[in-house]
Amino acid sequence: MTAHSLRKWYDGWMSVKILGLIVGFVCLITGYFLLSETQAINVTTEPTLVGTTYYGGNWDESKKAWIIDNKDQCDRVRGGEFSAQSLSGELSPTCSDDNGEGFVEGTKLHNRVSFAELSTDPSAKDFSALGDLPLGAKIEISYRGKCLVAEKLDVGQGGGPVNGYQRSLDLWWQTARSLDFKNGFDVMSIRRVPDNSPLTELGKSYPCIQNTTSLEQGQSTPTEPNSPQTTVNNSSSDSTPNVTDNSRKNTLLGVLAVGMILFSVLALLGFLRHIKK
């Protein structure tokens, strides 16, 4: 092997090594950001955007009605304890979406303004997507200008992202109805409130006021979910919390991906150039 061919082989091998290092670096960066997307959310007094769903009942657009789809309420309606109409809903034929009970045995979700904390890792069912909030923890939930205070009474497995945000919050159907949350799959803004904050009355909400302490001062005025709200801004506090980590990560990841692809292409061109010599 001549010195020229040895040099050619060495230069080509180094190009392959550089390309490998670049690809490996891209994989590490991508893995880090993907893993960080599934970390538990730290719920504080500052608004945080979370992927949200509902359970125990659902809105049927064709019937223009809420469908009660949990065993506890269905059994009690069929037993004559109360009617479906008293819940402003209709019974599902199967009533199989949920058992209608919280994660503490004997806790009925019937007529409770409550939510379930979902899992960071659905396969592990860790029930900690909101940072493992304690039983009874209260949060203010904001959706399209309507707000309410709900308490944690349940947990759930969770699933894939909701519109790019980790699925973390599952609303009991009566809580979802109070927010006029009909599609069952959207992004909401939440923030932690003191444990002594009063729960919002069932079936009601109040206009969201950004950056106030009206909850602590007891100054909020509940309103019917479907009633006109002249003081509600269409751009709810959902759109005005602090800049989220998700958006920053997605932007940074995009920049890194473009940069790494460019470097990889340059390294590959360099390798091919050496091969042709």
C-alpha positions as CSV (number, residue, x, y, z in Angstrom):
1,M,0.0,0.0,0.0
2,T,1.4,3.3,-1.1
3,A,1.5,6.4,1.1
4,H,-1.1,8.0,-1.2
5,S,-3.6,5.1,-0.9
6,L,-2.9,4.9,2.8
7,R,-3.7,8.6,3.2
8,K,-6.8,8.2,1.1
9,W,-8.0,5.3,3.2
10,Y,-7.2,7.2,6.4
11,D,-9.0,10.3,5.3
12,G,-12.1,8.3,4.2
13,W,-12.1,6.4,7.5
14,M,-11.9,9.7,9.5
15,S,-14.8,11.0,7.5
16,V,-16.9,8.0,8.4
17,K,-15.9,8.4,12.1
18,I,-16.9,12.1,12.0
19,L,-20.2,11.2,10.3
20,G,-20.9,8.6,12.9
21,L,-20.1,11.0,15.7
22,I,-22.5,13.6,14.3
23,V,-25.3,11.1,13.8
24,G,-24.7,9.8,17.4
25,F,-24.8,13.3,18.7
26,V,-28.1,14.0,16.9
27,C,-29.6,10.8,18.4
28,L,-28.5,11.8,21.9
29,I,-29.9,15.3,21.6
30,T,-33.2,14.0,20.1
31,G,-33.5,11.4,22.8
32,Y,-32.9,13.9,25.5
33,F,-35.6,16.2,24.3
34,L,-38.1,13.4,23.6
35,L,-37.6,12.1,27.1
36,S,-37.9,15.5,28.7
37,E,-41.3,15.9,27.0
38,T,-42.7,13.1,29.2
39,Q,-41.4,14.4,32.5
40,A,-43.9,15.3,35.2
41,I,-45.2,18.8,35.1
42,N,-44.5,21.0,38.1
43,V,-47.8,22.6,38.9
44,T,-47.3,25.9,40.6
45,T,-49.3,29.1,41.1
46,E,-48.2,30.1,37.6
47,P,-50.4,28.9,34.6
48,T,-49.2,25.8,32.9
49,L,-50.6,24.3,29.7
50,V,-51.5,20.6,29.8
51,G,-53.1,18.1,27.5
52,T,-56.7,17.4,28.7
53,T,-59.4,14.8,28.2
54,Y,-62.6,13.8,29.9
55,Y,-64.2,10.6,31.2
56,G,-67.3,9.2,32.8
57,G,-69.5,10.8,30.2
58,N,-69.2,12.5,26.8
59,W,-70.8,15.1,24.6
60,D,-72.8,13.6,21.7
61,E,-73.0,16.3,19.0
62,S,-75.7,14.4,17.0
63,K,-78.0,14.4,20.0
64,K,-76.8,17.7,21.4
65,A,-76.6,16.1,24.8
66,W,-74.2,14.9,27.4
67,I,-74.2,11.1,27.6
68,I,-73.7,9.6,31.1
69,D,-71.2,6.7,30.6
70,N,-70.1,5.4,34.0
71,K,-71.4,2.5,36.1
72,D,-72.1,4.3,39.3
73,Q,-74.4,7.0,38.0
74,C,-76.0,4.6,35.5
75,D,-76.9,2.1,38.2
76,R,-78.3,4.8,40.5
77,V,-80.4,6.2,37.7
78,R,-81.7,2.8,36.8
79,G,-82.4,2.2,40.5
80,G,-84.6,5.3,40.7
81,E,-82.3,7.3,43.1
82,F,-82.3,10.2,40.6
83,S,-83.0,10.7,36.9
84,A,-80.7,11.3,34.0
85,Q,-82.5,14.5,33.3
86,S,-81.6,15.8,36.8
87,L,-78.0,15.5,35.7
88,S,-78.8,17.2,32.4
89,G,-77.8,14.1,30.5
90,E,-78.8,10.8,28.9
91,L,-77.8,7.3,29.7
92,S,-75.3,5.5,27.6
93,P,-76.5,2.0,26.4
94,T,-73.3,0.4,27.8
95,C,-72.2,2.7,30.7
96,S,-68.8,1.2,30.4
97,D,-66.4,4.2,30.2
98,D,-65.6,4.3,33.9
99,N,-66.8,3.0,37.3
100,G,-67.7,6.4,38.5
101,E,-65.5,6.1,41.6
102,G,-62.3,7.9,42.7
103,F,-59.0,6.1,43.4
104,V,-59.8,5.9,47.1
105,E,-62.3,3.1,47.7
106,G,-65.8,4.4,48.3
107,T,-65.3,7.9,46.8
108,K,-68.1,8.6,44.4
109,L,-67.5,11.1,41.7
110,H,-71.2,11.8,41.3
111,N,-71.8,15.6,41.4
112,R,-68.1,16.3,42.3
113,V,-66.1,19.0,40.6
114,S,-63.1,16.8,40.3
115,F,-60.3,15.6,38.0
116,A,-57.9,12.7,37.6
117,E,-54.1,13.0,37.4
118,L,-52.8,10.9,34.6
119,S,-49.5,9.1,34.2
120,T,-46.2,10.4,32.9
121,D,-45.6,6.9,31.5
122,P,-48.9,5.3,30.6
123,S,-47.3,1.9,30.4
124,A,-46.0,2.2,34.0
125,K,-49.2,3.8,35.3
126,D,-47.3,6.1,37.7
127,F,-50.2,8.6,38.0
128,S,-47.8,11.5,38.4
129,A,-48.1,13.6,35.2
130,L,-48.9,16.7,37.4
131,G,-46.1,16.0,39.8
132,D,-48.0,13.5,42.0
133,L,-50.5,15.9,43.5
134,P,-51.9,14.7,46.9
135,L,-55.5,13.6,47.2
136,G,-57.8,16.6,47.4
137,A,-55.3,19.0,45.8
138,K,-57.0,21.9,44.2
139,I,-56.2,23.5,40.9
140,E,-57.8,26.3,38.8
141,I,-58.6,25.1,35.3
142,S,-58.9,27.6,32.5
143,Y,-60.5,26.9,29.2
144,R,-61.6,29.4,26.6
145,G,-62.2,32.2,29.1
146,K,-64.0,30.0,31.6
147,C,-62.4,29.0,34.9
148,L,-63.3,26.8,37.8
149,V,-61.6,25.2,40.8
150,A,-61.6,21.4,41.0
151,E,-60.1,18.9,43.3
152,K,-58.1,15.7,42.6
153,L,-60.1,12.6,43.4
154,D,-58.9,10.2,40.8
155,V,-55.9,9.0,38.8
156,G,-55.7,7.5,35.3
157,Q,-53.4,5.7,32.9
158,G,-53.2,8.5,30.3
159,G,-52.0,8.2,26.7
160,G,-50.4,10.0,23.8
161,P,-49.9,13.8,23.5
162,V,-52.8,16.2,23.1
163,N,-52.1,18.7,20.4
164,G,-48.4,18.6,21.2
165,Y,-48.8,18.7,25.0
166,Q,-48.4,15.8,27.4
167,R,-51.7,14.3,28.3
168,S,-51.8,15.0,32.0
169,L,-55.3,16.0,33.1
170,D,-58.6,14.0,32.8
171,L,-61.8,15.9,33.8
172,W,-64.8,14.2,35.3
173,W,-67.5,14.7,32.7
174,Q,-69.5,17.0,35.0
175,T,-66.4,19.2,35.4
176,A,-65.9,19.2,31.7
177,R,-69.5,20.2,31.1
178,S,-69.1,23.2,33.5
179,L,-66.3,24.5,31.1
180,D,-68.3,23.7,28.0
181,F,-65.5,21.3,27.1
182,K,-67.3,19.2,24.5
183,N,-64.6,17.7,22.2
184,G,-62.9,15.9,25.0
185,F,-59.4,16.4,23.6
186,D,-57.8,19.8,24.0
187,V,-55.2,21.9,25.8
188,M,-56.1,23.8,29.0
189,S,-54.3,26.0,31.4
190,I,-54.0,25.0,35.1
191,R,-52.4,26.5,38.2
192,R,-52.3,25.3,41.8
193,V,-54.5,27.2,44.3
194,P,-54.5,26.9,48.1
195,D,-56.1,23.8,49.6
196,N,-58.6,26.0,51.4
197,S,-59.9,27.5,48.2
198,P,-63.6,26.9,47.7
199,L,-64.6,24.5,44.9
200,T,-66.6,26.0,42.2
201,E,-70.3,25.2,42.4
202,L,-71.3,22.2,40.2
203,G,-72.4,23.3,36.8
204,K,-70.9,26.8,37.1
205,S,-67.7,28.6,36.1
206,Y,-66.4,32.1,36.3
207,P,-64.7,34.5,33.9
208,C,-60.9,34.0,34.0
209,I,-59.0,37.1,35.1
210,Q,-55.3,36.8,34.3
211,N,-52.8,37.6,37.1
212,T,-55.2,38.2,39.9
213,T,-55.7,36.7,43.3
214,S,-59.5,36.7,43.1
215,L,-59.7,33.1,44.2
216,E,-57.8,33.8,47.4
217,Q,-59.9,36.9,48.1
218,G,-63.2,35.2,47.3
219,Q,-64.1,37.8,44.6
220,S,-65.0,35.5,41.7
221,T,-68.6,35.4,40.5
222,P,-69.8,32.0,39.2
223,T,-71.8,31.9,36.0
224,E,-73.8,29.3,34.2
225,P,-71.6,27.5,31.7
226,N,-73.8,28.3,28.7
227,S,-74.9,31.8,29.8
228,P,-73.6,34.9,28.1
229,Q,-70.5,36.2,29.7
230,T,-69.9,39.8,28.6
231,T,-66.8,40.1,30.8
232,V,-65.1,37.0,29.3
233,N,-62.3,37.5,26.8
234,N,-62.3,35.1,23.9
235,S,-58.5,35.0,24.3
236,S,-58.6,33.1,27.6
237,S,-55.8,32.7,30.1
238,D,-55.1,29.5,28.2
239,S,-53.2,31.6,25.7
240,T,-51.4,33.9,28.1
241,P,-49.5,31.8,30.6
242,N,-45.7,32.0,30.8
243,V,-43.9,30.7,27.7
244,T,-44.0,26.9,28.0
245,D,-41.0,24.6,28.0
246,N,-42.7,22.6,25.2
247,S,-42.6,25.5,22.7
248,R,-39.0,26.3,23.5
249,K,-37.9,22.7,23.3
250,N,-39.6,22.2,19.9
251,T,-38.0,25.3,18.5
252,L,-34.5,24.3,19.8
253,L,-35.0,20.8,18.6
254,G,-35.8,22.0,15.1
255,V,-32.7,24.3,15.0
256,L,-30.5,21.5,16.2
257,A,-32.0,19.0,13.7
258,V,-31.3,21.4,10.8
259,G,-27.8,22.0,12.0
260,M,-27.0,18.3,12.5
261,I,-28.4,17.4,9.1
262,L,-26.3,20.1,7.5
263,F,-23.1,18.9,9.2
264,S,-24.0,15.3,8.3
265,V,-24.4,16.2,4.6
266,L,-21.0,18.0,4.6
267,A,-19.3,15.1,6.2
268,L,-20.8,12.7,3.7
269,L,-19.7,14.9,0.8
270,G,-16.2,15.0,2.3
271,F,-16.2,11.2,2.5
272,L,-17.3,10.8,-1.1
273,R,-14.7,13.3,-2.3
274,H,-12.0,11.2,-0.7
275,I,-13.3,8.0,-2.2
276,K,-13.2,9.4,-5.7
277,K,-9.6,10.5,-5.4
